[in-house]
Amino acid sequence: MSKHDLLPDISKPGKIGYSLPELDVPPSELPPENLLRKELELPEVSECELVRYFTALSKMNYGVDTGFYPLGSCTMKYNPKWHEDIPRLPGFASVHPLQPEETVQGALRLMFEVQEYLAEITGMDAVNVIPMAGAHGELASQLMMKAYHQERGDRDRRKVLLTDSSHGTNPATSSMCGFEIGIISTDSEGNVDMKSLNTLMNDKVAALTLTLPTTLGLFDPHITEISELVHERGGLLWCDGANLNSLIGYVKFGDLGFDCVTVNLHKTFSTPHGGGGPGAGPVCTKQKLVEFLPAPLVTKECGRYKLVAPAKSIGRIGGFYGNFGVLAKAYAYIRSLGAEGLKQVAQDAVLNANYIKEKLKAHYHLPYDRTCMHEVVFSHKRQAAKGVHAMDIAKRLLDYGLHPSTVHFPLIVDGALMIEPTETESKATLDEFIQAMIEIAKEAETNPDILHSAPHNTPVRRLDSARAARQPDLRWEISETKIEQ
Ligand SMILES: Cc1ncc(COP(=O)(O)O)c(C=O)c1O
C-alpha cells in the first residue's frame, strides 16, 4: 500500500500555497550550486489542500488523548496537560546546559528534590536521575554492580540471573555489560521457581535481576526469601521497577531487600511516551552502591546546589542533565498528587486491572488465576482452538475503535494478551473495552474469518509488522519512481 491509496495525489504543477507582495528589495543570492538539490521536487499545492492533508493525517493517529490505550507493560496513562507547562517555564526552557552552577540553582534544586522524592518512594539511600530510559537505567545499574564486585576483588562473578518472564531489555543489558546469563523458570503460580533459583544461585553470580510486580502482573510473595538467598551467596539484587505504578505509596523496594532499582518516570510519573521517547530511568540504590552511581549527582551544601561525581562513579552515561523536561514533569506529578494521591494511583491501577480480569476470565483463558497488580495477562488458548490467535484479537480491537493490548509478551504465556488499563480510566471506558473483548470472543466462535481479516475499518489493513518496523514509510514522496531511485 502506498500513501496514494490513503489520500489522492493533490500536487499539480502551477498550484501555489502562499501569496507574497511584489519584491521591493534586491533578491538575495541563492546558496552555492553544490548545495542546491535540483532533484528535490516539492509538492505544488494550495494552502487549503496542505492544511487538509496534514489534518487528515493527524486524524489517523491514535494516542492516549484520543482513546483507551491498554498496552500492557507500557503504562499508557493519561498525563495531565498542565505538567507540560512546567518544563516550558522560561527559567527552565531557556537554561543552557553549560551555564555555571550558580546561575542554574532552580534547575538543580528541582533535580535534587526529584532525587529525594524517589529515594523516599523506593526506600533507597541515593538516586541518580540522569539515565534517559528504563533500559538506560538498567545499563547504569549493571555497570555499577559490576564495578562493586570488581572493587571487592570478586572478579569471578560473571553471571547475572534473570527470570524467563523478563522484559527483553534485561538480558540485552546483561549481555552488553559482558555478563553471562542464567535463566530462572517461573513456577505454576507465576512466581520465581525457588528450586530453579537454588540450582542456579552460586558464588559466580553477580546479581539477580527481578521485575516486581512481574511482567505477568503478579506480586511474588517469595521476595524476602529470594533476597536472603541472593545475599547469603554474596550476590546483589536489582529490581526492574518499571511496574512501580501498582506499588507506589504502599511498598518500598528497599524494604523488600533490593540493593538497587530502576524506575521509569515516563510511565509512573506522567510523561507522554511511545515511539521511543522521551523518558527517564533513574537509578535508586542502597548505601553499598552509592559511590558507584553515575555522574553527576546533585548535592546540597550550605543551601547551595552542586553537581558532584561519586567517589568511584561509573562516570557519565549521558549528556549534561539527562532528560530534564521529564524530570520537571515528574516533579509536578509528585508535588501535585502528594503522598495520598500517589497511593490512590496504585489503588486505582490495581482495581482497574482486577475488574477487567474478573469480567473477562469467563471468556478468555487466564493462565494465573490470582489477584493481579497493575495488569492482567490472558492467553488466546480458547480462541486458538477455533484458529483465532492473539494477533487476530488485537487487530479486531482496532475495528471497535480501541487500541489493542500487548500481544505475545511475556513470552512464557503462549498467545499472551497483556492488558494494562492504568488508573486514569473510568469504569465506563473499562466496560466499553470489556464489551468489545466479549463480542470478539463470540465472533471467534461464530465467525472466525472476520477476525482473520481484521482490521476492516482502519485507513490501512493488516500490515506486515516486521516490514513496517524495519522499513517505516515516514516521508511524503512525489512519485513511486523517486522511491525506487
Ligand atoms: C518491565 C519493563 N522493563 C523495562 C522496560 C524498558 O523501559 P524503556 O522502554 O524505558 O527502556 C520496559 C518498557 O516497556 C518494561 O515494560
The ligand as a MOL file (V3000), in Angstrom:
LIG
                    3D

  0  0  0     0  0            999 V3000
M  V30 BEGIN CTAB
M  V30 COUNTS 16 16 0 0 0
M  V30 BEGIN ATOM
M  V30 1 C 9.0780 -4.3090 32.5560 0
M  V30 2 C 9.8660 -3.3680 31.6740 0
M  V30 3 N 11.1790 -3.2620 31.8670 0
M  V30 4 C 11.9380 -2.4210 31.1250 0
M  V30 5 C 11.3920 -1.6480 30.1310 0
M  V30 6 C 12.2870 -0.7540 29.3210 0
M  V30 7 O 11.9940 0.5800 29.5220 0
M  V30 8 P 12.3430 1.6700 28.3970 0
M  V30 9 O 11.4250 1.3910 27.2420 0
M  V30 10 O 12.1050 2.9890 29.0300 0
M  V30 11 O 13.7810 1.4660 28.0210 0
M  V30 12 C 10.0190 -1.7370 29.8870 0
M  V30 13 C 9.4230 -0.9520 28.8040 0
M  V30 14 O 8.3420 -1.1570 28.3230 0
M  V30 15 C 9.2310 -2.6180 30.6780 0
M  V30 16 O 7.9190 -2.7340 30.4880 0
M  V30 END ATOM
M  V30 BEGIN BOND
M  V30 1 1 1 2
M  V30 2 1 2 3
M  V30 3 2 2 15
M  V30 4 2 3 4
M  V30 5 1 4 5
M  V30 6 1 5 6
M  V30 7 2 5 12
M  V30 8 1 6 7
M  V30 9 1 7 8
M  V30 10 2 8 9
M  V30 11 1 8 10
M  V30 12 1 8 11
M  V30 13 1 12 13
M  V30 14 1 12 15
M  V30 15 2 13 14
M  V30 16 1 15 16
M  V30 END BOND
M  V30 END CTAB
M  END
